[in-house]
Amino acid sequence: MSYQACPVCLHTWSPGAPLGQTKCVNDGYRRFLSLRSRARRSRFRHNGHVYEYGSVERRTPPEYRNNKMVCRAVRFTRRINTPFLGHKMPPLVNKWAAYSFSRYIAPELMHDSKIFTECLMKVLVGRGPAETSYGNWNKDAKHRRQAQIRGIFENIWPGNDGPLPWRLTGDQRRLVDARMKNVVWPHYMERLCYDGRIICIMFIIVLLF
């Protein structure tokens, strides 16, 4: 019995809470890849970049939620009166005719995607102007320590203090900013760009690949 936050699957990000953290999500996304993907290795090279993870990802891809699984989970939730597989209470909508679980999670998917993208962009951009959401970034020292604990990217360990390999250069950041200014945002969409500053991943993908 556990609480799974993802509305789509039953993925457990980091079993055993590595680095002494209870909500550590380091490289857990590799579990979604094919079992033969090279990105499941502890170290590999792609397009001139070296990727290091410190461990091999051997877990099979996670089970995805479907109507039958959700109905089974909410029945169990009702019986034990405790959150089960991410369901805090039996949703009344599952009694509606033609109920489909996937039809009711679009807003949460949008919000989760936006939060993930915003956090990723803060990692890529680092500390920025004080008037932006990047002004309070303070995770670089922590990431250097975690890299040392995992035995990866030795040049960035505390004391070595090399440049962070995932950090955008000034020219790259300005290019993404310029592209984001040309995006037209629908009225009922949670915006990912404010005052011409980047918080969006789609253009990072275009830029880097």
FENHUVEN-V671015 format. One line per field, one symbol per residue. ss: DSSP state (H for helix, E for strand, L for the rest). burial: # if it has 9 or more other ideal C-beta (glycine too) atoms within 8 Angstrom, else .. Layout:
BEGIN
ss: ???
burial: ???
END
This chain:
BEGIN
ss: LLLLLLLLELLLLLLLLHHHLLLLLLLHHHHHLLLLLHHHLLEEEELLEEEELLLLLLLLLLLELLHHHHHHHHHHHHHHLLLELLELLLLHHHHLLLLLHHHHLHHHHHHHHHHHHHHHHHHHHLLLLLLLLLLLLLLHHHHHHHHHHHLLLHHHLLLLLLLLLLLLLHHHHHHHHHHHLLLLLLLLLLLLEELLEELLLHHHHHHHL
burial: ...#.##.####.#..#.#....#.#.#.##.#......#..........###...#....#..#.#.###.#####......####..#...#....#.#...#...####.#..##.#######.#.....##.#..#..######.#.###.##......#..#....##.###.##...........##...####..##..#..
END
